[in-house]
């Protein structure tokens, strides 16, 4: 499934009308019918009082269909038209006229008061947001902004269903300039919108569901549309490495985790444990000598490679220990708990140039050490995977975190193509970008993952799947999915407050067991 932008959907609608031959009024009828099905499935009571807030565009047209069809099954919905009737045009006007011809009830805001509308909303069990749809660009103006504010006062008290996208949310980038409807549920058409997963969008959409309205999804390819893909269970099933039943530890790869320092003892341990407990045959943990005893006690299942250290960090001279053994590893992660140290840039460059084209995952302060020598990364002939959080991404491209968060998709895509890396840009909705320009969005995960050590677990998972033979893209898809789903499921037992790195590792094992 793709995540579509406003222009993408306009092109697909146009294709359906002109090439397939389904008129816009039919697509609108289909859309309204599908939303009615979801209203009935979600209704908090047997005979709900439904208020349909309608604007004048296609979103309003969907609202007229919804109200008419609810009337046909015996409910008594009320359309509250928030604009003057003269402003309704096109296909929406057709369905508005049908609604009037049926002599169904309508509340005209321009003839009433906001206080009267407030009274109608107070009596509603379900509020349908069919005000603005996907055409929003900028702040919502009065009186619509006042109506949105009134609806949001019922947040958590009434069922609020948005049609296609919550009014006020930009469908392209998820930005909200001022106010937007806080939906309990969003029923969207054909594909979810990119704005669901970017910027503030996810705060407003609630639960979402994409429904079929007879726009063929296959026309996206025929039109040559380039859209991000959503990570789904089916995609993960085709991405997770398959384990031969007669395999042995050599079959499942040897992982090297390089990291740790005096102040960051746990990070490399989390990565190593995550790698081993997600299927890697062998894991070697390379840490500075000063934390070697603690790492050995905490992680006896891994092989240990003590490295020379200076002032609590891996010493630059440790390359003399690492370089001769690098060829024995199938995948390498550099960075968890590494810290910043004198000579670090030369040290990490020496490791990368000594590798034998193995896939390498760069995380945490490994990213910091490469910030001024990205051309070296570009010249490496093997796969390189970067896993920055927004702050690390901002440092890599000399922008602010705010600038990164404002254009996550574009920034991720440009960086991956420019430096020929696979990029996993972490965040509430993580983004995967490939050197070839493909984009993926992970729609799973929540605040339970917002804790130190969570990213180290993710690094271990990626490195593990690489060692087991997964391609870089498949390793990123599988690791990000299992990581996010483990957090969601563990939070149900331990609360959103209480999920730690070891809980995530345990949760990943549960998720893998289901697959």
N, C-alpha and C positions, 0 to 999 in steps of 0.2 A: 504494500500500500504506500502511496505517495502522500506527501504533504504539499498542498497546492497553494499557490498565490492567487490574488484576485484576477490578474490577467490570464493565468492558466485556466481558471474556471470559465472566464468569459469566452475564451477560444473553444473550450470543450462544449459549452452550451451552444455556441454558434455552429460548430460542426454538427451537433445533434439536430439542430433546426434545419440547416441547409443541406447537409449530406445524407443524414438519416431520414429526415423528413418529419420529425416530430415538432409541432409548433410550440412556441414558448408557453402558450396557455395550457398545453397538455403537460409540459414539464412542471409548471406551477401547480397544476392539479395533483400530479404525482407527489410533489414535495409536500403539499398540505396533507395528503392522505397518509403519507409515511409518518408525519409528525403526530397526527391523530392516533395512530397505532401506539406510538411511544407515550403519548399522554395517558391513554387508557391503561397501558402496562405500568405506568409510574404513579397512577392516581392514589392519593392518600385516603380516599373514601369512595363509596359506591356511586354517588351522584354528585360529583364535584361542581362547585361554582367556578367557572372558567372565565377569566378576563383576558381578551386578546388585545394587546396594545399594538396598533398598526400605524406604520408610516405610509408614505406614498409610493415608494419604489417597489421592486420585486419582492422584497422582504414583507412589505405590507400586503402585497398580493397573496403571498403564501398564507398570511394571517387571515385574509378573507375566506380562503378555501378551508382553512382549519376550523373557523367558526361555523361555516355552513355545514361542514361534514359532522361536526359535533352536534349540531341541531338535528341533523338527519337521524342520529342514533338516540335521540330523546333527551339530550342535555340542553341546558339553556345558557349557552355562552353569550357574552356581550362583547361586541367589538367597540373598542374605544379608539376612534380615529383622532390622531394627534395633529393632523394638518387639515387645511381646508380641502374639501372634495375636488375643487378645480385643479389642484396640483397633482392629482393621480393620473398617470399616463400609461399608455401601452398595455401590456398584458395584465398588469395590475388593475387597470381601469375596467377591463372585461370582467374580471372576477368581482370587482367592487359593484359593478352594475348588476351582476347575477345575484349578489348578496342583497342589494336593495330590491330587486325584482321579487325576491322571495319574501320581502317584507319582514326581514329578521331584525332584531333589535340592534340599535347602534347609538353610541354616545359620541357626540361631536364636541371635541374640546373647545373649539373656537366659539361655540354657543354656550358653553358651560364654564365652570370655574375649576381651578386646581383642587379646591376644597371638595367639590362634588366628585371629582375623579378619586380623591383620597378616600371618600366614603365607599365608592365602588371597590377599590382595592382592598379596603378593610374587610369586605364581605367575601372576597375571593378565597378559594382553596388553592387554585392554580393560576399563575400569571404567565401568559405567553408573551415573550418579547419578540415581536415582529416589527420592530421600529426602523432599524437602519440597515442591518445586514452587513455585507462585505464591503460596501462602498465608502466606509468611513475614512477620512483623511483629515486629521486635526480635531480640535475640540468640538464637542457637541454643543449646539447653541440652545438658548431658551426658546420655547418652554420645554423642549425635549430633555435638557439637562435636569430640569426640576422634576420631571416625571421619573427619570432614572434614579434620582436621589430618593424619591418617594418609594420606589420599588426596593431599593437597597436597604431601606429601613426594615424590611421584612426578611432580611437575610437570615437563614436558619429557621425561620418560622413558617414560611410558605414555600410551596414547590414553584420555582421559577424556571421555566424552560425557554431557552433562547433558540431561535430558528436560524440555523446556519452558523451564526457567530454572535456572541453577546454584543449588543449595540454599544458602540464606543470603543471597541477593540479593533485595531487595525489588522486586517486579515493577512497582510503581507509580512508584518514585522512584530505584531503583538503589542505595539506601543499604545498606551492609553494617555491621551492628552486631556486631562481633566477627569471626567466621570465615565464609567461604563457599568453596564448591568452585571451584577454578580449572580451568575446563573447557578442553579442547582444542577442543571443538566443542559447540555447543548446538543441538539440534533442537527447534524451537518450533512451536506449533500455530496455524494460521490466520494470525495476525499476529505479528510480533516484539513484545516487550513494551517499554513505555516505559522500564523500568529498564535495558534494554540500553544506553541512550544517555545516562543521567543519573548524576550522582555517580560512585560507584566501579564501577557496573555493567559498563562496557566493559572493565575490568581482568580480569573473571572469565569473560565469556561465550565468549572465543575466537572462532573462526569460527562464524557462525550461519546457520541456514537455516530458513525458515518452510515447513511442509508442510500439505497439505490432509487433513483428517480428516472431511470431509463436513459441516462447519459452513459454511453459505453465507456468504461475505464480504459479499454484498449485504444481509444482514439488518442490518448496522450502520446503513445508511440508514433501513431500515424501523423500527428501534428508536430512531432519532433520536440515535444516539451521536455525540458530538463528540470526535474523537481527532486527534492530530497526524498529518500525512502525512509519509512518508519521501520524500526526493528520490531519484528513480530516473532511469535513462537515458531511459526513455520520457517522463517528465515534462520532462526537459531538452530533448528533441527537440521538444516542443510549446511550449517557452519561449524558446529561443534565437532572436534576430531573423533573419529570412530576408533574404538579400541578392539583390535583383533583378540579373539578369545584365547588364543594361544601365545599372546605376546608376553614379553618379559621386561625387566627394568630397562634393558637396552633399547627395546622397541619404543618406549615412551619418552625417550629423550633425556638429556642431561642439561639442567638449568644452572646458570651462574647468576647469583645476586651479589652485586658489589655495592657496598654502602656502609652506613653506620659511623658513628662518632661518639665522643664522650657524652654529649648532650642528647643524642638520638640513638639510643640503644635498641628500642623496640621496632623501629621502622623496618630494618632489613629482616628482622625475625618474622614480622607479619608477612612480608613478601615471600620469604622462603616457605613458611608454613602454608600459605595460600597456594603456592606453586605445587608443593608436594601433595596437598589434600585435594587438588583438582586434577591429578592424574600424571604429573611428571614422574618419570622413572627414578631419576636421581636429581638432587638439588645440592649444589655447593654454595655455601655462604662465605663470602670473602669480606672480612671485617678487620678493622685495626686491632692490633695486639691487645690494646688496653681493655677492649670490651669482649675479647675472645672468650674468657671464662664464663661471662654472663650469657653470651650467645650459645655456648656449648650446653650449658645447663638448661636453658629455655628451649633449645631446639636440637635435641640429641638425634633426631631422625635425619638431619642434614649432615652432609660432609662439611668440614670447617677448613677454611684457608686463612690463617692469620697473616695479616699484612703489616709491614713496618709502619710505624705511626710517629707523628710529630704533633705535640701539643693537643693530643686527643683526637686527631684526624688522621686519615690515611695519608702517608707520606708520598711525596712525588717519586721517591726512589722505589716505591712498591711496584712500579712497572716492571722492574727486573724479576719480580716474583710472578706477576700476572701474565705478562706477554708469552713466556715459554709454554704456558698451559692452556692458552685460550682456544687452541684448535680442538680440544676435546669436548667443547660445549656446543650444544645445538641451538641455544638461545641465551642471550645475556641481558640482564637489566642493570643499569647503572644509575644510582641516585638516591634510593631510599635511605634517609638518615645521613646522607653523605656530609652535609655541611659545606662550608666554604673555607678554603685553605690556600695558603701561598703555593703557587705553582700548579694550582688545580687545572687551569686551562691547558697547560702543556701536558699534564698527566692524562687528562681525558682524551686529548688529541692523539697521544701515543697509543692509547688502548684502541681507539677506533681504527686507526691506520694499521694496527697489527691484526685485526680480526680477519677471518677467512670468509668474508661475505655472509656470516651468520646474521640472522635478524637480531637487532639490538633495540631495547626499550630504554628510553631516556626519560627520567622522571625527577621531580624535586630539584635539588641543587645540581644534579647533572644538567638540567636545562639551563641553570644559571651559568654554569661553566662554558656552555656552548653559545651564550648570548652574543658574543663578539666574534665568533668564528663559524657562522652558519654555512659559509662556503665549503668548509671541510665536510660538513654533513651532506651537502648537496653532491659532493664528489664521491662519497662512499657508494660502492656498487651493490652492496647488500641492502636489505630492507631496514629502514630506520623508523621507529615509532616514537613520537613525542606525546606525552600525556600531561599537558599543563592545565592547571586551574586558571581562572581568569587573570589573577595577579601575575602568574608566571608567563601567560600569553602576552600580557601587556608589556612585560619587560623584554620579551623576545622581539617585539615589533615597535618598541619605543612609543607606545600609546598608553593612555590611562585605562584603568579597569572599566570605567564608565563607557569609554569609546569601544572597548572590546565587547562589552555586554550589549551595546546598542546595535551591533552588526555582527553577531556571532557567526552566522552562516557564511557571510561574505568573507570575513576575516579568516575563518578556518579554511575555506576553499582556496583562497589566494595563497595562504602560507604553504599549504600542502603541495600545491602545484609549483610554486616558486622554488621551494627547497627540496622537492621530490621526497617528501616524507609522508608517512601515515600519521594523521593527527587525531588524537582524541581530546577535544576541548571539553573539560569537565564543567559541571554546573548542574542546575536543577534539571535541565534536559540536556544531557551530554550530546555532543555532535562529533561524528566521525567523518573525516575528510581524507580522500585518497589522492595520490599524485596525479591520477588520471581525471580528477575533477568530480568524482562521485561523492555524494553527501548522504549521510544517514543520521537520523535523529532517534535517540533512545527515549521512548515515551514513558518509561518506568522509573521508579525511584522517588524518594522524598527525603524529608529532613532527618530521618534516622541515619542517613549516610553522612550527615554533617558533623563529623567528629575526626580528630586526629587519628591517623592509622588507617582510615578507610581507603584513601588513595593508595597506600602501600599494598593493601590486599589486592586492589585492582591491578597494580603493576605485576604482582605475583601471578595472578590469573592469566594475564596476557602472555607473560613469558612462558608459563606452563603450556598453554595451548599452542604456542609457536614451536616449542620443543617437541610436542606430540605430532607435529606435521601440519598444523593448520596454516593457511596463508595468513599474511598480516591482517587483511580485511576480515577474514573469518575469525581470527583470534580476537580482534577488537569487538566484533559483533557479539560473539559468545561471552567474552569476559564482561563486557559492559552490561549485558542482559542479566547474567547470573548474579553479578554484583548488586545490581539494582533490585532484582526480585528477592534476593536474600535479605536485603535491608527491609523491604516491605513486609515480608512474611515474619521475620524475627521481631519486628515492631509490634505485631499483633499479640505476641506473647510477652515481650520484654518492655513494651511501650516505646514510643518514639524517642524517649529520653535515654533509654537504657541499652541500646545496641552498640556493642564495642567491636573492635577488629576481629577478635577470636569468635564472637557470635556470628559475624559475617562469614567467616570461613566455614563454620558449622552450617550456616544457612546455605552456602553455595553447595556443600555436599548434599543437602536435602534437595536442592533444585536439580542437581545432576542426577540424583537418584530417580527423580520423576521423568527424566529424559531417557 
